[in-house]
Amino acid sequence: MSDLRNPLYLHPSDSPTSVSIEPLIGPSNYREWRRNMEIALASKCKLGFVTGTVTRDDSDPTKAEQWDTCNHMVIAWILGSTSE
């Protein structure tokens, strides 16, 4: 899949560490963290995985697998931007 605007597309340079924002440390920086995470995900056409507008297509095994891969990457980006 090479359509850069398709939410199921992952660029070859996308990795669990390819989203770099100031980590969430708690309520004190949640609003800033949320805004920065939304911008980062939107720039990669992945915000819909969080908002629920990009859904898994169970009728197409290939698309379902692509969705799973992208969803796992989004989870990795979120977890990678939170503090312990």
C-alpha positions as CSV (number, residue, x, y, z in Angstrom):
1,M,0.0,0.0,0.0
2,S,1.6,3.3,-1.1
3,D,-1.2,5.9,-0.7
4,L,0.4,8.2,2.0
5,R,-3.1,9.4,3.0
6,N,-4.4,6.0,3.7
7,P,-4.5,5.4,7.5
8,L,-3.4,1.8,6.9
9,Y,-0.1,3.0,5.3
10,L,3.1,2.9,7.4
11,H,6.1,4.6,6.0
12,P,9.3,2.5,6.0
13,S,10.8,5.0,8.5
14,D,7.9,4.5,11.0
15,S,9.0,2.7,14.1
16,P,8.0,2.6,17.7
17,T,10.4,5.5,18.4
18,S,9.4,7.7,15.4
19,V,7.0,9.9,17.4
20,S,9.0,12.1,19.6
21,I,7.1,14.4,22.0
22,E,7.6,15.5,25.6
23,P,6.5,12.5,27.7
24,L,3.3,12.5,29.7
25,I,4.2,12.8,33.4
26,G,0.8,13.2,34.8
27,P,-2.0,15.8,35.1
28,S,0.4,18.7,35.1
29,N,1.2,18.3,31.4
30,Y,-1.7,16.2,30.1
31,R,-3.3,18.9,28.0
32,E,0.0,19.8,26.3
33,W,0.9,16.1,25.8
34,R,-2.6,15.3,24.4
35,R,-2.4,18.2,21.9
36,N,1.1,17.2,20.8
37,M,0.1,13.5,20.5
38,E,-3.0,14.4,18.4
39,I,-0.8,16.5,16.1
40,A,1.7,13.8,15.7
41,L,-0.9,11.1,15.0
42,A,-2.8,13.4,12.6
43,S,0.4,14.1,10.7
44,K,0.8,10.4,10.2
45,C,-2.9,9.9,9.3
46,K,-3.3,7.7,12.4
47,L,-5.5,9.8,14.7
48,G,-8.6,7.8,13.6
49,F,-7.2,4.8,15.4
50,V,-7.6,6.7,18.7
51,T,-10.9,8.4,17.9
52,G,-12.4,5.2,16.5
53,T,-13.1,6.5,13.0
54,V,-10.6,4.0,11.5
55,T,-12.2,0.6,12.1
56,R,-10.9,-2.9,11.5
57,D,-12.3,-4.6,8.3
58,D,-12.9,-8.2,9.4
59,S,-14.2,-9.0,6.0
60,D,-10.8,-8.6,4.3
61,P,-8.0,-10.5,6.1
62,T,-5.3,-8.4,4.4
63,K,-6.8,-5.1,5.5
64,A,-7.5,-6.6,9.0
65,E,-3.8,-7.5,9.3
66,Q,-2.7,-4.0,8.1
67,W,-5.1,-2.4,10.6
68,D,-3.6,-4.6,13.4
69,T,-0.1,-3.6,12.5
70,C,-1.0,0.1,12.4
71,N,-2.9,-0.1,15.6
72,H,0.0,-1.7,17.4
73,M,2.3,1.0,16.1
74,V,-0.1,3.7,17.4
75,I,-0.1,1.9,20.8
76,A,3.8,1.8,20.8
77,W,3.9,5.6,20.0
78,I,1.5,6.4,22.9
79,L,3.3,4.1,25.3
80,G,6.7,5.5,24.2
81,S,5.6,9.0,25.1
82,T,4.5,8.3,28.7
83,S,6.7,8.3,31.8
84,E,7.0,5.4,34.1
